[in-house]
Each structure stands twice: as structure tokens, then as C-alpha cells.
Amino acid sequence: MLLVSPCGFPEFDHFEPLVHYFQFFARKLGWGYLGEILRPAGESLSEEQHQETFAWYYNLVRQAGQEIVRQGRITSEVQAGLRKDLFPGGPEVFRNEANRYWSETMAKFGLTPKPQGQV
């Protein structure tokens, strides 16, 4: 079993419950667990304007697939590459960009965000 999953949030720790569940599930079924390809901030990968920027990531995903087929596992070097931040500056830069995007989008429709801390 190989777990492949995107997440909208920029941190890897959001995947922890999912990974534990899939490891448990594979064990219960008697299947081998090959690992995972996890991508925080994954929505960005679907945006046309970012395709060239993320070519390095797509190449690593292809390489991971080849390694699974040929070796039955993803090497630690490729795993490390797949865990690199998509955006220089890490999760904080991603959050700032996401907040800017949603503020602009809401403003287009005449909506205003609630002040922080309000629900």
C-alpha cells in the first residue's frame, strides 16, 4: 500500500492521523506498507501559473513512482526532496500569500473578513 495525499494546510503534521490509519489498515489486511507521498499546500500544484515553478516536484514524484516499481520503496533522498517546502520561506510565506489571496477574492465580492479571534 502506498499513501498519496494532498492537504491544503502548509504543514506536514496535518497528515499524522492519516498516516497512522493507513499503516494500521495495511497491517490489518496483511499488506506491505510502501510509505507515502504527502503534499501540504497541495492546491498550489493545480494552478496553471505555478506549473514551471513546481517542475522539480513533479520530477521527484515521477522518480518516486519509478523507484516503487523497480525497488519496492522510495529512497530516503527522494523522500527528503518530496518533503521540501513548495514555497521559499516555508509555511509562514504560504500563509501570508493565502491570506492575501483570500482578502483580495473577498474584496472582489464586497465581503470583509472577520477580525482574528472571532468565529
N, C-alpha and C positions, 0 to 999 in steps of 0.2 A: 504494500500500500504506500502510495506517495500522496502527501497532502499538499495541495496547491491552493493558496487562498490570498485574496487581496483584502485590504482594510482601508477605510477612509481616514482613520487617525494616523498620525505620523510615527507612533512608537511601536516597537515590536512587542512590548509586553501585553498588548491587547490580544495577542494570539495565544497566550499561555493556556487558557482553558480549552481552546480548540485543539491545540497540540496534544495536551494530556488526554482528551477524549479520544482522539484518533489513535494514539498509542494504545490506550486501553482497548478500544474496539478491535484493532488489529490483533492484539494479544488474545482477546476472547474468541476471535474467529480462527486463530491459529495461523494467521498470515504474517509474513515478514513485513516489517515497517522500514521503508527505504529512507524516510526522512521527510523533509518539507521544503517547499519554495514558498516563502511568505513575503508579501509586499505591502508594507504600510504606505500610506499616501498613494494607494494604487489608482485612484481615479485619474490622477495626472497622466498615467500611461495611456489613457484613451483619448487624450486631447491632441488633435492634429498638429497644433503648433509646437508640441514637445517631441515629436517623433524622432527627429535627428538628435536632439539633446539626449535622449534615452537609448540611442542605438547601442551603447556599451552594455546596457542592462539586457536588452533583447538578445544580444550575442551571448551573454552569460547564461541566459535561460536556455538557449539552444545548446550550448555546451553542456549544461546540466542534464538535459534530455539525452544527449549522446552518451554521457558518462553512465547514466542509469541503464541505458540499453546495453552498453558494452561491458560495464564493470559491476552493475547492480548497485551502484552507490554514487553519490555526488562527492567529489573530492573536497577536502577542507578549504583549499584555495578558492574553488568556485563558490562554495558556501559563503566564505568571507566576502567575496565580491558581491554576491546577491544580497548581502545584509548592509551594504553601503547605503548611505542616505542618497535619495534621488536628487535632493536639492543641496547645493553647497550651503553650509551654515546649519544644517540639521533641522530638527523638529521645530525649533523656535522660528526660523525663517519660513518654514512651511506654514506654521500657524499665522504668522503675520500676513503672508500672501493670501491665505484662505480668508482671513478676516477682511482684508482689503477687497477681495473679490466679492464676498457676500455683502459688504457695505455698499459697494457700487451697484450690485444687482438689485438690492433692496431699494436703493435710492431711485433707480430707473422706474420702479413701480410705485413710488411715493410712500414706501414703507420706512419706518425708522426702527432700528434695533432697540431692544430694552436695555437699560443700563445694566452693567455687570452686577451679578448677585441677585437679580430679580428672576423670578420664574413666571 
